[in-house]
């Protein structure tokens, strides 16, 4: 790691890790690691309730870790951060 980077870069990195430090968010990422899913599917896979999943997805979206697309009344979420996707894939193939 380059320690000559300006402090704001380290602050951004710390915020990124804070976002990922919540176990429920990691469960959600694991659920959408292989393919995009809607909130109902994520709830079924994780056992989390809809309000909780929606809240965490919003935070992940703000952090630019996930994105969503609308199809009718459903929103489908997918991982857009390549580093997170690589990490998920690595963990699933162990």
N, C-alpha and C positions, 0 to 999 in steps of 0.2 A: 504494500500500500504506500502511496506517495504521501509523505507527511508534510510536503511543501504546499499542499492544497490550501486554499483560503478557508477559514473557519465556517463560513456558510455552507460549504460543501459537506463538512462533517455534520453540521446540524441537519441538513437534508437527509443524510444517510441515517442518522439516529432516528429521525422521524419515520423513515421507511421501516426500520427495525421495530419501532414501537407499533406500527400498524400490523406488522406480522407477528407480534408477540402474543396476540390473543388466540388461545386454542380454538375457539369457535371459528375464527377467520381461517385458520389453517384447515379445519374440517371442510369449510366451504371451498377453499382452493383445491383440496383433494377431490371434492365432488365434481369440480369442473375442469380438472386437469386433463382428462382425456377428450372431453367434448363439451360443447356449450350446453347449458341446462337452464330451465326456468326455475323460479323460486319454489314452486310446488315440488319439483323433482329434487331440488337441493334439500328441502325440508325432509322429504322421505328418506333420502340417503344419509342425512346427518342426525336426524331425530330432533333437530332444533325447530322452534316454532317460527311461523311466518314473519312475525314482527321482528324477531331477533335476526333472522336471516336477512331481511330487507335492510335493517339498520347496518349490519356488517357489510353487506354488498355496497351500500352507499359510501361507506368509509373507504372500502377497497377501490371503488370507482374514483373517488376524489384523489386517492393516492396514485391513480393511473396504473393500478395493478390489474384491474378488470375493466371490461367494457361491456356494453349490452346493445342488443338490437331488439326492436319491437316487431312482433309478428302477431297481428290481430291485437288481442288484449294481453298477450303474454310478452314478457321481456326475457330474452335469453342472454345469459352471462357467459363470458369466456375470459380466460387469462390473456392479457395483452403484453405483459411485461416478460420479455424473453428469458430473463434470468430466473424469474419465478417458475416459468414453465419448465425450464431445464432442471431446476432443483426438484420440482414435483416428479418429473419423468425419472430422474435419477433415483429418487426414493422409492418409486413404484416398481422399478426394475431390479431392486436389490433382492 
